[in-house]
Amino acid sequence: MQRTDKVWWCIAALSGAMMVMLGAYAAHGLAARTTEAMVSAVETGVRYQAWHTLAIMIVLVWRQVQPLAGQRWVLVLWALGMACFSGSLYLMALAGLNLGIVTPIGGLLLMAGWLALGAVALRAQRPRG
C-alpha cells in the first residue's frame, strides 16, 4: 500500500470516528443545548460525512485494484467538501458560528468530487485479461 493511501485510510478512519461521536452527541445531548433546527443541521452534516467517508474508502479499494489518473482528485474534493459542508454545519450548531457561504461551497466540492469520479470512470481503460 502506498504511503499516500495510508494517509487517506487514516483520514477515513478519523472521519468515521468523528461522525459517530457527533451523531451520538446530536442524538443524546445536543438538544439540551440548542434548537431542533441545529440538531437537524448536525444530523445532516453527519449523514453527508458518513456517505462520503464510505465513498472515500471505496475509491481507496478501487485504487488498489485499478490505479487511475484522477482518483486522488476525487478524494481531495470529497475531503474538502466534507470539511466545508459538514464542518460548517457542526460549527454553526456547536459554536454558534455562522459561516454562511462555506456550507454551499462544501456542497459544490462534494458535487465536483462525484463529477470527477464519473470523469475518471469514463477515462478508465478496460482491463486486459
Accessible surface in RSA format (square Angstrom, percent):
REM  Atomic radii and reference values for relative SASA: ProtOr
REM  Chains: A
REM  Algorithm: Lee & Richards
REM  Probe-radius: 1.40
REM  Slices: 20
REM RES _ NUM      All-atoms   Total-Side   Main-Chain    Non-polar    All polar
REM                ABS   REL    ABS   REL    ABS   REL    ABS   REL    ABS   REL
RES MET A   1   131.72  68.2  61.88  41.0  69.84 166.3  63.78  54.2  67.94  90.0
RES GLN A   2   115.79  64.8 107.05  78.2   8.74  20.8  44.17  94.0  71.62  54.3
RES ARG A   3   191.65  80.5 182.30  92.9   9.35  22.3  70.78  96.7 120.86  73.3
RES THR A   4    70.74  50.3  69.64  70.6   1.09   2.6  66.15  88.9   4.58   6.9
RES ASP A   5     3.15   2.2   3.15   3.1   0.00   0.0   0.00   0.0   3.15   3.1
RES LYS A   6   117.13  57.1 115.02  70.6   2.10   5.0  59.77  53.8  57.35  61.1
RES VAL A   7    70.37  46.3  68.36  61.9   2.01   4.8  70.31  61.1   0.06   0.2
RES TRP A   8    26.16  10.5  26.16  12.7   0.00   0.0  16.86   9.0   9.30  15.1
RES TRP A   9    76.00  30.5  73.31  35.5   2.69   6.3  72.81  38.8   3.19   5.2
RES CYS A  10    75.21  56.9  72.65  81.0   2.56   6.0  19.48  49.4  55.73  60.1
RES ILE A  11    61.46  35.0  59.48  44.3   1.98   4.8  60.53  43.6   0.94   2.5
RES ALA A  12     2.30   2.1   0.38   0.6   1.92   4.4   0.86   1.2   1.44   3.8
RES ALA A  13    66.75  61.4  48.77  75.3  17.97  40.9  60.61  85.4   6.14  16.3
RES LEU A  14   128.30  71.5 124.76  89.3   3.54   8.9 125.25  88.0   3.06   8.2
RES SER A  15    10.05   8.5   7.03   9.4   3.02   7.0   9.30  19.8   0.75   1.0
RES GLY A  16    15.08  18.6   0.00   N/A  15.08  18.6  15.07  41.4   0.02   0.0
RES ALA A  17    50.19  46.1  38.53  59.5  11.66  26.5  47.38  66.7   2.81   7.5
RES MET A  18    85.23  44.1  85.13  56.3   0.10   0.2  49.38  42.0  35.85  47.5
RES MET A  19    36.60  19.0  35.72  23.6   0.88   2.1  35.73  30.4   0.87   1.2
RES VAL A  20   103.48  68.1  96.35  87.2   7.13  17.2 102.25  88.8   1.23   3.3
RES MET A  21   123.51  64.0 114.92  76.1   8.59  20.5  79.29  67.4  44.22  58.6
RES LEU A  22    25.26  14.1  24.89  17.8   0.38   0.9  25.15  17.7   0.11   0.3
RES GLY A  23    21.14  26.1   0.00   N/A  21.14  26.1  16.08  44.1   5.06  11.3
RES ALA A  24    48.56  44.7  40.15  62.0   8.41  19.1  46.02  64.8   2.54   6.7
RES TYR A  25    77.37  36.1  71.29  40.6   6.08  15.8  67.64  50.8   9.73  12.0
RES ALA A  26     3.49   3.2   0.24   0.4   3.25   7.4   0.24   0.3   3.25   8.6
RES ALA A  27    69.24  63.7  34.57  53.4  34.66  78.9  40.55  57.1  28.68  76.0
RES HIS A  28   159.54  87.2 120.71  83.9  38.83  99.3  84.47  87.1  75.07  87.4
RES GLY A  29    26.02  32.1   0.00   N/A  26.02  32.1  20.65  56.7   5.38  12.0
RES LEU A  30     0.19   0.1   0.19   0.1   0.00   0.0   0.19   0.1   0.00   0.0
RES ALA A  31    67.70  62.2  51.17  79.0  16.53  37.6  52.16  73.5  15.54  41.2
RES ALA A  32   102.97  94.7  56.33  86.9  46.64 106.1  68.73  96.8  34.24  90.7
RES ARG A  33   149.71  62.9 111.72  57.0  37.99  90.5  49.29  67.4 100.43  60.9
RES THR A  34    38.24  27.2  14.67  14.9  23.57  56.2  16.05  21.6  22.19  33.6
RES THR A  35    83.82  59.6  76.69  77.7   7.13  17.0  81.16 109.0   2.66   4.0
RES GLU A  36   125.71  72.2 115.59  87.4  10.13  24.1  66.93 129.5  58.78  48.0
RES ALA A  37    65.41  60.1  51.23  79.1  14.18  32.3  58.21  82.0   7.20  19.1
RES MET A  38    46.51  24.1  46.51  30.8   0.00   0.0  41.23  35.1   5.28   7.0
RES VAL A  39     6.52   4.3   6.52   5.9   0.00   0.0   6.52   5.7   0.00   0.0
RES SER A  40    52.56  44.4  52.23  69.7   0.33   0.8  18.68  39.8  33.88  47.5
RES ALA A  41    13.24  12.2   6.78  10.5   6.46  14.7  12.94  18.2   0.30   0.8
RES VAL A  42     0.22   0.1   0.22   0.2   0.00   0.0   0.22   0.2   0.00   0.0
RES GLU A  43    77.25  44.4  73.07  55.3   4.18   9.9  26.58  51.4  50.67  41.4
RES THR A  44    33.24  23.6  33.24  33.7   0.00   0.0  19.48  26.2  13.76  20.8
RES GLY A  45     0.00   0.0   0.00   N/A   0.00   0.0   0.00   0.0   0.00   0.0
RES VAL A  46    24.54  16.1  24.54  22.2   0.00   0.0  24.54  21.3   0.00   0.0
RES ARG A  47   123.17  51.7 118.40  60.4   4.77  11.4  54.48  74.5  68.69  41.6
RES TYR A  48    89.88  42.0  88.58  50.4   1.30   3.4  41.90  31.5  47.98  59.1
RES GLN A  49     4.11   2.3   4.11   3.0   0.00   0.0   1.22   2.6   2.88   2.2
RES ALA A  50    33.52  30.8  30.10  46.4   3.42   7.8  30.43  42.9   3.08   8.2
RES TRP A  51   160.84  64.5 157.94  76.4   2.90   6.8 140.05  74.7  20.79  33.7
RES HIS A  52    12.03   6.6  12.03   8.4   0.00   0.0  11.82  12.2   0.21   0.2
RES THR A  53     2.97   2.1   2.89   2.9   0.08   0.2   2.97   4.0   0.00   0.0
RES LEU A  54    76.38  42.5  76.31  54.6   0.07   0.2  76.31  53.6   0.07   0.2
RES ALA A  55     9.13   8.4   6.13   9.5   3.00   6.8   8.76  12.3   0.37   1.0
RES ILE A  56     0.31   0.2   0.31   0.2   0.00   0.0   0.31   0.2   0.00   0.0
RES MET A  57    62.36  32.3  62.17  41.1   0.19   0.5  41.03  34.9  21.33  28.3
RES ILE A  58   105.80  60.2 103.40  77.0   2.40   5.8 105.10  75.7   0.70   1.9
RES VAL A  59     3.39   2.2   3.34   3.0   0.05   0.1   3.39   2.9   0.00   0.0
RES LEU A  60     0.00   0.0   0.00   0.0   0.00   0.0   0.00   0.0   0.00   0.0
RES VAL A  61    82.34  54.2  81.77  74.0   0.56   1.4  82.34  71.5   0.00   0.0
RES TRP A  62    57.77  23.2  53.42  25.9   4.35  10.2  49.08  26.2   8.69  14.1
RES ARG A  63    30.32  12.7  26.10  13.3   4.22  10.1   5.58   7.6  24.74  15.0
RES GLN A  64    92.85  51.9  62.79  45.9  30.06  71.6  32.91  70.0  59.94  45.5
RES VAL A  65   120.14  79.1  89.82  81.3  30.32  73.1  95.52  83.0  24.63  66.8
RES GLN A  66    43.82  24.5  42.16  30.8   1.66   4.0  19.68  41.9  24.14  18.3
RES PRO A  67   102.20  74.5  83.26  75.9  18.94  68.8  83.75  69.1  18.44 114.6
RES LEU A  68    39.39  21.9  23.91  17.1  15.48  38.9  29.73  20.9   9.66  26.0
RES ALA A  69    85.97  79.0  61.67  95.2  24.30  55.3  73.23 103.1  12.74  33.7
RES GLY A  70    20.21  24.9   0.00   N/A  20.21  24.9   9.09  24.9  11.12  24.9
RES GLN A  71     2.39   1.3   2.35   1.7   0.05   0.1   0.56   1.2   1.83   1.4
RES ARG A  72   122.88  51.6 121.41  61.9   1.48   3.5  39.67  54.2  83.22  50.4
RES TRP A  73   140.05  56.2 140.05  67.8   0.00   0.0 118.59  63.2  21.46  34.8
RES VAL A  74     0.11   0.1   0.11   0.1   0.00   0.0   0.11   0.1   0.00   0.0
RES LEU A  75     0.00   0.0   0.00   0.0   0.00   0.0   0.00   0.0   0.00   0.0
RES VAL A  76    31.98  21.0  31.12  28.2   0.86   2.1  31.96  27.8   0.02   0.1
RES LEU A  77    34.37  19.1  34.37  24.6   0.00   0.0  34.37  24.1   0.00   0.0
RES TRP A  78     1.03   0.4   1.03   0.5   0.00   0.0   1.03   0.6   0.00   0.0
RES ALA A  79    22.92  21.1  17.63  27.2   5.30  12.1  18.02  25.4   4.90  13.0
RES LEU A  80    89.87  50.0  89.68  64.2   0.18   0.5  89.87  63.1   0.00   0.0
RES GLY A  81     0.00   0.0   0.00   N/A   0.00   0.0   0.00   0.0   0.00   0.0
RES MET A  82    13.16   6.8  11.28   7.5   1.88   4.5  11.73  10.0   1.43   1.9
RES ALA A  83    66.44  61.1  45.04  69.5  21.41  48.7  56.44  79.5  10.00  26.5
RES CYS A  84    32.41  24.5  29.89  33.3   2.52   5.9   2.52   6.4  29.89  32.2
RES PHE A  85    27.88  13.9  27.88  17.3   0.00   0.0  27.88  16.9   0.00   0.0
RES SER A  86     1.60   1.3   1.60   2.1   0.00   0.0   1.42   3.0   0.18   0.2
RES GLY A  87    18.64  23.0   0.00   N/A  18.64  23.0  18.13  49.8   0.51   1.1
RES SER A  88     3.81   3.2   0.63   0.8   3.17   7.3   0.93   2.0   2.87   4.0
RES LEU A  89    17.09   9.5  17.06  12.2   0.03   0.1  17.09  12.0   0.00   0.0
RES TYR A  90    13.38   6.2  13.31   7.6   0.07   0.2  13.38  10.1   0.00   0.0
RES LEU A  91    80.07  44.6  80.00  57.2   0.07   0.2  80.07  56.2   0.00   0.0
RES MET A  92    54.88  28.4  51.03  33.8   3.85   9.2  23.98  20.4  30.90  40.9
RES ALA A  93     9.10   8.4   0.00   0.0   9.10  20.7   0.00   0.0   9.10  24.1
RES LEU A  94    48.25  26.9  37.19  26.6  11.07  27.8  37.46  26.3  10.79  29.0
RES ALA A  95    62.05  57.0  29.14  45.0  32.90  74.8  39.76  56.0  22.29  59.0
RES GLY A  96    65.05  80.2   0.00   N/A  65.05  80.2  32.28  88.6  32.77  73.4
RES LEU A  97    85.66  47.7  83.79  59.9   1.87   4.7  85.60  60.1   0.05   0.1
RES ASN A  98   128.04  88.3  97.27  94.0  30.77  74.1  29.94  72.0  98.10  94.8
RES LEU A  99    61.91  34.5  48.09  34.4  13.82  34.7  53.96  37.9   7.95  21.4
RES GLY A 100    47.54  58.6   0.00   N/A  47.54  58.6  36.61 100.5  10.93  24.5
RES ILE A 101   119.98  68.3 113.17  84.3   6.81  16.4 115.36  83.1   4.62  12.5
RES VAL A 102    47.01  30.9  46.70  42.3   0.32   0.8  47.01  40.8   0.00   0.0
RES THR A 103    31.08  22.1  31.08  31.5   0.00   0.0  21.35  28.7   9.73  14.7
RES PRO A 104    68.71  50.1  58.48  53.3  10.23  37.2  67.01  55.3   1.70  10.6
RES ILE A 105    76.05  43.3  75.99  56.6   0.06   0.1  75.99  54.7   0.06   0.2
RES GLY A 106     0.00   0.0   0.00   N/A   0.00   0.0   0.00   0.0   0.00   0.0
RES GLY A 107    13.87  17.1   0.00   N/A  13.87  17.1  13.17  36.2   0.70   1.6
RES LEU A 108   111.66  62.2 107.86  77.2   3.80   9.6 108.19  76.0   3.48   9.4
RES LEU A 109    40.60  22.6  40.31  28.8   0.28   0.7  40.56  28.5   0.04   0.1
RES LEU A 110     6.36   3.5   6.36   4.6   0.00   0.0   6.36   4.5   0.00   0.0
RES MET A 111   108.24  56.1 106.51  70.5   1.73   4.1  69.14  58.8  39.10  51.8
RES ALA A 112    36.68  33.7  31.31  48.3   5.37  12.2  34.06  48.0   2.62   6.9
RES GLY A 113     0.00   0.0   0.00   N/A   0.00   0.0   0.00   0.0   0.00   0.0
RES TRP A 114   112.27  45.1 104.63  50.6   7.63  17.9  98.13  52.3  14.14  22.9
RES LEU A 115   137.34  76.5 128.68  92.1   8.66  21.8 130.85  91.9   6.49  17.5
RES ALA A 116    22.84  21.0  15.34  23.7   7.49  17.0  21.99  31.0   0.85   2.3
RES LEU A 117    39.39  21.9  39.39  28.2   0.00   0.0  39.39  27.7   0.00   0.0
RES GLY A 118    32.39  39.9   0.00   N/A  32.39  39.9  31.95  87.7   0.44   1.0
RES ALA A 119    42.13  38.7  36.21  55.9   5.92  13.5  40.40  56.9   1.72   4.6
RES VAL A 120     4.20   2.8   3.09   2.8   1.11   2.7   3.24   2.8   0.96   2.6
RES ALA A 121    54.71  50.3  40.04  61.8  14.67  33.4  41.09  57.9  13.62  36.1
RES LEU A 122   159.90  89.1 130.03  93.0  29.88  75.1 132.86  93.3  27.04  72.8
RES ARG A 123   141.58  59.4 120.38  61.4  21.19  50.5  75.50 103.2  66.08  40.0
RES ALA A 124    32.79  30.1  11.71  18.1  21.08  47.9  13.56  19.1  19.23  50.9
RES GLN A 125   140.56  78.6 135.78  99.2   4.77  11.4  57.41 122.2  83.15  63.1
RES ARG A 126   212.76  89.3 196.15 100.0  16.60  39.5  74.62 102.0 138.14  83.7
RES PRO A 127   110.29  80.4  83.38  76.0  26.91  97.8  92.96  76.7  17.33 107.7
RES ARG A 128   233.74  98.1 197.29 100.6  36.45  86.8  78.80 107.7 154.94  93.9
RES GLY A 129   125.59 154.9   0.00   N/A 125.59 154.9  63.69 174.8  61.89 138.6
END  Absolute sums over single chains surface
CHAIN  1 A     7783.5       6464.6       1319.0       5410.2       2373.3
END  Absolute sums over all chains
TOTAL          7783.5       6464.6       1319.0       5410.2       2373.3
